[in-house]
């Protein structure tokens, strides 16, 4: 089921991105030869309006084949050719996919707020909005920690903590930290409720032993908890709050991406420790599903923002790289040699594929480690 949901999420993101290129190209009078989901070989397709619409076997991608975008295309005055359009018009077609991914993110956040609502802590809610039904919820589990081995998962609601005759009902993350931190090496029992439990009173109890080393200076069981409630709004208010959350997420993502790139150039960042491939992403989608449909929409919005910003990077195989080519051509007053552009795109694409393979292998190591 997780794989199916992951492929649906991936398909929505890719479809949105390619739809942006497709619609703006059509609007500009540029011929679109094919709109494909997935990469060849082709499963099936149909032709309409001069465009072949295809579904392909390899699901990790998609494409829009625009007449004239290929670096080997011979210069032509055909008005349906991309290269016959102004640099501004070409740039608008290239950036359309990025804009559509950003619009999708805003829509998904808005839909989540207006339907099921979004789980979040009070500090994450936009100014002027209040969450309801706040509960002490597991938001993070440390790998190979006592909590993970005991079967606790993100989304579980913490109800009680017991050690011998000591029995408490924690109300905050600090309560949990104080209880576990003072009982290093002592077995304690955590009472919690899984989010998918049919009866919300079905408390599960698991014994764990706090250990040193997970958190500096005190014993811990590997739980990250917070008071998480639901922010659910009317549709008009969801549109406004969704825009506020979207803007904040986009800014934080851009800042994080810039920091990662800066640290890479300074030799201070481990790329594999901070990048997730298709396998890791599928695992994250599976974990997100347990938190509810609203959170899945929100998580998809986060991925969509990341996809948009990554595509802005001036790397030849990405939209940002093609925008850079256009800028260079505008400055020098003549096209980049097709052979040069083709080689740069081929090398860049090969590097991206290699990176995906390496990251996926790293994900597998973490998954089976």
N, C-alpha and C positions, 0 to 999 in steps of 0.2 A: 504493500500500500504506500509506503514511504517513497519508493521509486516512482510510482505513478504520480503522486502529488508533486515530487521534485520535477518530473518531466513537464507537468502542467505549468508549474511556476516558471520553469525555463522557457517553455513555449510562449507564455504570455509576455515575458520580457523581450524575447527575440522578435516576436510578432510586432510588438509596439515599436521597437527600434526600426525595424525594416519598413513598417508601415509609414513611418515618418519620411524616410527616403523616397518611398514609392509615391505617396500622395503629392509631395512637393515637386518631385520630378514630373509627374503627370501634369500638375498645375502649370509647370513651366514649359510644357510642350515637348519634353524630352522623352524619347522612346524608351520604354522599359521592356526588355525582352523576356525576363523571367523574375518571378517572385517566389523564392523557395524557402521552406522551413526545413532545417536540417541540411546536412551536406550530402552530395551524391555518394553512391548510386541512388537513382530515383526510384521511389516506390510507385507513384502514379502522378499524373498531372492532367490539367485541362487548359485549353487556350481560349481566351476571351479578350476582345478589344486589343489584339496584337500582343498580349502578354501571356506567357505560359505560367500558370500557377502550379507549383509542384510541392510534393511532400517527399522528403528524402530519408534514407536509412539512418545516417549518423545524426543523432538528435542534438548534439552540442553545438548549435550554431544556426545560421540562416543567412540569406543573402538576397539582394536585389541586383539583377544584372541590368545595368543602365548602359545604353548605347553611347559609347565614347569614353566611358570611365576607364577602360582597359588602356594601360600605358602603350600598348602596341597598335592602338587604333590610328589609322592614317588620317592626317588632318583633312577636314572636310568642311564645306559650307552648308551642309545639310542642316536645316534648322531644328531637326529632331535629335541632333547629336549634342551631347553634353558639352563638348569642347567649342561648339559654335555659340554657346551662351556666354554672357558676360561673367567675369570672375565673381562678381557679387551674386549672380544667380547660381553659379556652381557652388559657391560657399553655402548658400541657403539650403541647397539640396543635401550637402554633406552634414550640416549641423542639425538638420531636421530630425534625424534619428535620436540624437542626444536630447533635443527639446522634448520629443515625444516620451522618452524614458522619464524625464523629469515631471512631465504632466501626469504620466501614469502613476508615479509615486504619490503625488498630491491627491489624485483621485482615490487611490487605494486607502490612504490614511483617512480621507473624508468618509469613504464607505464604511470603514471599520468603526469610526466614531459614531456614525449614524445608525448602525445596525446592532452588532453585538457589543460595541464598546471596546475600549482598549485597556488592558491591564497596565497600570503604571503606579509608581509611587508619587507621593504628594509633590516632591521636588521636581518631577518631570512634567507635571501638568502645566499647560500654558497659563500665563497670568490671568487671574479672574475666573478660573474654572476649578471646581472641586471634584475629587474622586469620591466614590461611594463604596461601601462594603469592604473597607480595607482589612486585609488579613496578613498575618506574618507568613510570608511566602518564600520558598527556596528559589533564588534567582540564579544561583551558580553552584556547581559541584566541582570540587577539585579532583582531577584524575587520580585514580588509585588511592583515594582517601578512605578513611573508615566509613564516612557517610555514603560514598559511592558503592562500596562493597556491601553495605547494609541494604541497598536498594532504593535509597532516596533519589529523587529526580527533580529537575527544575519544574516548578509549578506546584509542588507539594505544599500543603499548608501545615505549618508547625503548630501543634496543639499543646503538647506538654513535654516536660523534661523531668526525669526521675533518677535519683541516685540514692539507693537505700531508702531511708525514711524521708529524704528531701524530695519534695514534689512541687513543681512550679508550673504556672501557665504563662509563658513568656509573652510580652506585649511588644517587644522591640528587638532589633538586632543586638543591642547592647545587653539585653537580658540573656540572650543565648550565649554571647561571648563570655559574659561573667560566669555563667553556670559551667560551661565546658572548660573555660580557661583555668578554673580553680580545681579541676579534677583530672589532671594529667595522669594517665595510667589507671584510672578508675573506670569501671564499666558504668555507663549511664544508659537509660532507655529513652528513646525519642518517640513520642506519639505524633503521628501525622496523618493527613488525608490526601490520597492521590486525587488529582483534578478530574480524572475520568471515573471516579467511584460513583456507582449508581445511587448509593445512599451517602449523603453528605455528612452523616454521623458515623460512617464506617472508618473508625480510627485504627490505623495499623501501628504496631509498636515494634521497634527494632533496637537491639542492643548494640552500642558502639563504645569504643574506648578512645578518648581524646589523646592525641600524641603531640609531641613537640616537633617542630620543623616545618609544619604547614604554614604557620604564622609566626613571625618573629616575636620572641619574648613571652609567648604563652602557649598552652596546649590548645588544640583545636581538633574538630572532626572533619573539616573540609567543607563546611556549609557557608554559602553566602546567602543571607536572608535580608528581607526588607518588607516594610508594610506596603503591600500592593493592593490597590483597589481598582475599580472600573470607572473609566471616564466615558460616559455615553451622553450624546447631545442630540438636539434636534438637527435636521438637515441644514438649515441656514447657519446655525452655530458651528456645525461640523465643518462646513466649508471654510469658515474663518479660522477656527482652531487648527484645522488640517493644514492651512497655508502657513500658520505660525510654526507648527511642528515641522513641516516640510522645509521651511527656510532654515530652521535651527539645525536640522539633520544634515542639510546640504552643506552648511557652513562647517559643521564639525567634521563631516566626511572629507571636505576639501582640505581643511587644516591638517587632518590626520594623514591624508595622502601626501601632502606637501612635506610633512615631517618625516614620513617614511622615505621619500625620495632623497631628502636632504641628508638623513642619517646613512642611507646607502652610499652616497657620494663621500661621506666622511668616514665610512667604514665602521659605523656604530650600530648598524642594524642587521639582524638576521632575517633575511627575506622569507625563508621557509617557515620561520616561527610566526610570521604575521600574515601570510597569504594562504588562502584556502582554495583548493581545487574542486573539481566536480564531485569527487567522492566525499570530501569534507563538507561541501555545501549540501549534499544530499543528506548527510548525517545531521546537519544543523536544521534542515527543513523537518526531518523526522522528530527532532526534539521540540521544535516550535509548534508542531501540530498538537502536541499534548497540552499546550497552553491555550488552545482555542482558535476558532476561525479568525477572529479579529486580529490576534497576534500574528497569525500566518500572513494576513494581508499586510500588516505593518512590516514584517520581516521581508516580504517581497518588495515593498516600497524601498526599504533600506538597500536591498540588492540593486534595484533599478537606479537609485541615485549613484551607487558605486559604479555601475556599468556606464552610466552617462559620463561621469567625471573621468573614468579610466579612458574612455574613448576620446576625450579631449586632449590626452597627452600627445605631444608632437612626435609620435612613433610612426614610421611609414606605413605599417600594416593597419593602423587605426585611423579613424576619421580625423583626429587631430593631426596626424602626419600628412594626410592628403590636403588638409587646410594649409599646412605649412608649405607644401609644394605650390599651392595656388598663390600664397604670399610671395614666394621666391620668384615665381613666374611674373607676378605683377610688378615686382621691383626691377627685375632684369629685362622686362619687356618682351620676353620670348619664352616659348615652352621649354620645360626640362626635356632633355633627350629621352625618348621613350625607352631606350635600352637601359639608361641609368636608373630611371624610375622603376622599371621592371625588376632589375637586380636588387635594388633597395627594398622593394616590396616583398620579393621572394625571400631574401635574407631575414627580414623582420618577421614574416609569417612563420618561417622555420624556427626562429628563436622563440616566438610565442608558443608554438606547438611543443618545443623542447621544454619550455618553462612549465607548461601544463602537465606534461608527462612527469617531470621531476616533482612538482608539487603534489600530483596525484599519488606518486610513489611514497612521498612523505606522509600523506594522509593515510595511506594503507598501513604504514608502519605504526602510526598513532592508533589506528583502529584496532590492529591486531596485537599491538605492543603490550 
